[in-house]
Amino acid sequence: MEIFRRLGLNNCVKDIRFKRDYGLSMVYCTSIKTHFLGRIPYPSLENEPPYPGSPETKWRCSQIFLNPMLEERVEACHQIDYRKMRQFERIEDNGDEVVVHVRDLKTDTVSELRATAF
């Protein structure tokens, strides 16, 4: 949450609802309906004590909800050239310039991304 706060996204993460009273203990069994091995108690978010070193508290947000929110924010930022379905192929360091070759997995074409040192 501290990183999200620094990026200005802490409230976006908190808007992704997760029941704050939902117990988060971990249970270990030999299978879903057989022998119980043990439990590691883990408090719900509402019972989690605040951390004195940060204005943020712990927050839980499933990846299936977090990723779309992050993707939406990245796509809305005009300073980011966001490309999906790409695979890194290789990199060339030419001293004052770096060239990255990436493959578009939909079209199977390779393109170059260039960056110069400043």
N, C-alpha and C positions, 0 to 999 in steps of 0.2 A: 504494500500500500504506500510505502514511503516513495518508491519509484513512481508510482502512478500519481502521487501528490505532486511530485516535482515536474511531471509532465502535464499537470492540470487535468488529469483523468480520474482522480480519486472519486469524485462524485458520480462519474459515469459508471465506474465499477460498482459503487454502492446502489446505483439505480437498478442494477441487475439483481433482482430480488432473490434472497436466500433466507429461509426461516431462521431468525436469530435464536429461536428457542429449540431448534432441532439438535438433538444429541448427536455427537460425532465420535462416540466410542468405537473402537475397533474390536470386532469379535472374530475369534479364530475357531474354526470347526474342521473336522475331517471332510465334511461335505455339507451342503446346504441344509440337510435334514437329519444329520447323524450326530456323532459325538462332539460335544462342546469342549474345546481345549482351553479357552481363556478369553479374557477381555482386558483391553487397555482403555481405561477411562480417559475421555477427552471432553472438556467442557463445551457446552453450546456457546455460540458467540455472545449471547447476553450474559453468560456467566464468566466470560473470559476477562481477567483483570486487565486494565489498561497498562500499556507499556510507558513508563515515565520518560523515556528518551525520545518520544515522538508524539506529534499531535494526532497521529493516526492510530487506529486500533486494528487488530487482525480482522480480516474479512475473507470470506470464502465465496468463491465464484467458479463454477464449473467451466472448464475449457470450452465446452460447446456453446456457452453463452458469452464468454469473454472474447473469444476469437472474432466472432462477427462484429462485436462492438469496436474492437481495435481496427479491424479491416475498414469499417465504415469511417472511422476517424482518419485513417491514413488516406483513403480515397478522397476525402473532403479537403485534404491539405494540398494546395496547389504547388507547394515546394517539393513534393515527393513524387517521383516517377515510379508508380507502383505497378509491378508486372507480376502476374500470376502464371502458374504453370510453366516455370522456367527451371532449367537444370544447368548448374555450373559445369562448364567444360574444361576451361583452362584460363590461366592468367599470364600475361606478359608484363614484365617490368622493364620499361624502356628508359629508365633513369628519371626523366622529368615527366613521364606519362605512364599510366598503367592502363592496360587493355584487358578487359574481362570478356571472354567468349561464353555466351549462354545459348542454350538450345530451347526453343519454343516447343513444348511437348505436344501442342495441338497441331502445329504445322510442320514439325520436325526440321525447322530451319534454324541456323545458327546466326546470331547477330553479335555485334561488338558494343561494349559499353566502355567509354573512354573517360579517364579522369586525369587531370594534370595537377602537379604539385603546386602549391601556392605559398 
